[in-house]
Amino acid sequence: MRRPNSSLRNTAREVEVFRRRSLLAALIVLVLIGVLAGRLVYLQIFEHDVFITRSDNNRIRVEPLPPNRGLIYDREHRILAENRPTYNLTMVREQASEVDQTLKRLIRILDLPDAMYDTLQSRSRQRQRPFEPALLLSDLTEDQIARIAVNRYRLPGVEVEAQLMRYYPDSRIMAHVLGYVGRISQADEKRIDSGNYAGTHYIGKTGIERFYEKALHGTAGVRRVETNARGRILREISRTPPKPGKDLTLTIDKDLQEFGAQLLKGKRGAIVAIDPRNGDILAMVSTPGYDTNQFVNGISSKAYQALQNDTDLPLYNRAVRGQYPPASTVKPYMALDGLETGVMNPSDTIYDPGYYKLPNGDRKYHNWLRWGHGRVDMHRAIVVSNDTYFYHLAHELGIDRIAPFMHKFGFGEDHSLDVWGASDGLMPSREWKRARYNKVWYPGETLSAGIGQGYWLATPLQMATAMTVLANRGHWVRPHLAKKVGDREVEPPFSDTPPDVELKNPDWWHLVIDAMQDVADKTQATGPGREYTMAAKSGTAQVFTLNKNQKYNAEELKEHLRDHALFSAFAPVKNPQIAVAVVVENAGWGSKNAGPVVRKLLDYWLLPRLKQEDRPGLLDQPVQESTQDVHD
């Protein structure tokens, strides 16, 4: 092989090329080093806070600390709603390697129905933040806790947590007053502060639990914990303790509430008792009741369907949502309207042949006593509950003077301060009918309004409120359930309190109340043996309208078509301490069937000489129906 001639090589050029290439390589290396150094400076200095935060997030977890819910007491500081220690099953989806398999395994371990799988899946997603435990099951039994403990290694992300859960010791008698708490739903999440409810599984759903939810719930706290790569807590770094909810003291008297529920046992009805001096609601009974504790853990669909399908409607709060024709209980207010407007004087009389006919009309509007009471004045008309007198009075007043005057006593509006879900009732007027039915108001409808029938509807709470205003001779106090929130006394917003009812002649209060006192004295159920003065008015509300020639016969009617019994009263007359309204559905005459309830309730509340040891005996006595009464 022939070797190249070395004399032909350009050594200088080769050196130059090598030098240039070396410089280029060095330059590239320097540039790369500069880029790396610049990136290092950027990450270490300018992005320091960002990466520190990311690092902490991987290492440090912020956990909410739910506050303890405030307790609820009655006016004598007896517990009505408490927090009971319980064990719940929770899951953190991020820590469960296979959520579906874990839930199926959980169902087998606890012997739960297979149908629970969808429920557990849904519950496992109900949390507001990543790594926040979702509540799967509440109130675990000891056996369930033991099974979870034995199989803990097979249930990643599943924990048994000790928590305080709401418990209502007297749930059936207090159901409609307190309401209940339940699981936070998706609808609830839209209206709450998610940060403050982090870690909380329950929220007030109805009743006083819902109205004072903000105060009862409290403020959530937080704690920062250090975790390992698998999310297990290594240590607590810092803690901001939660602020527990405020305790709530109600105006309700537990004993009176229980006594009222006992008086209505086996009946559908309502009792509302108010202290006229300050508006304290002393009792608010609606029967039948139901066990609110089953709603706290999540009521089964079968049990809920049973409550919904119950013909006695136990879920229905008759005390504040039940709307009934107030019937003859409105006659004292009608009499005051007649006096105030000058339509009738106390001494004016009419002749009652047993019916009333409108001028130029043929239709007879019958008195409850078919042969009439003869000549009656205002006092006797109230005492014997004469319908004909009040037909005449209503016609003379007209609906345009009746409706505004009745609004002054709270009819047609809810004036309660903190009663959740209270209905407005209905005080009909010419304008209301035109807007509701696009029809004119007929004179006959005014006559029906004059005896508390027709379109007129009122709740037992409204009837008791109106009786409170009457007992106070026109002075308004707003009915309310909360006496204290925490240590703060509840003061009604006086700017919202309706104006007092002022009459041109204050003596008219006494005139009407004297007649009501005669009602109480002459009613067999409320009069004999009473040791205090009482003013009262009974009522019997028709459930349906009789045809022209049809006669009412309760024995021939189905039970749900029979008249409602009503009775309103206050006592003592000169220094009222309690005003009460009672409605017993489909019970018949008010004085006969609701009057005894009022008498026993007032005896129980007003007779201070009654020793505590005698009260259980009074509670056990059956409610006696009267045999002879002033009619309604």
ZINORSUL-V286384 format. One line per field, one symbol per residue. phi: phi as a letter, one per 20 degrees, with the letter a starting at -180 (. if undefined). A space follows every 10 residues. Layout:
phi->???
This chain:
phi->.efffffefd ffffffffff ffffffffff ffffffffff ffffdfdgff ffffffffdd dedfdfffff eccefdmefd bcddfbdddc bdgfeefcff fffffffffe lefgffgfff ffffeebecg mefdfecdlf efffffffff dgfecfnecd debecfbdfc ffedgeefma dbffefffff ddffffdfne dcbfdbmffe fdgffffncf dccdcecefe nffeaeebbd ffeffffdde efegffffff fffdgndeab cccceffbnf eebbdccfdb efffefeoff ffffffffef felffeeffc dfdcfflffe ffffffffff emfcdgefcc ddeobccfgm ddfedeffeg endmecdfgf fffelfffge fffffffnff dfgfffffen fnbedfebef nfeembdfbf fffffedlce edgfffffff dmdmffcbeg ffffffffff felofecefb deebdmeefe dffffefgff edefcgffgf fffgffffgf feegfdefmf dbebdbbebc efebeffgde dfcgfedfgf effeecbcbb affecgdbcc cccdfleogf feddgfffgf ffgfeeefff fgfefgffff fffeefdbbf ed
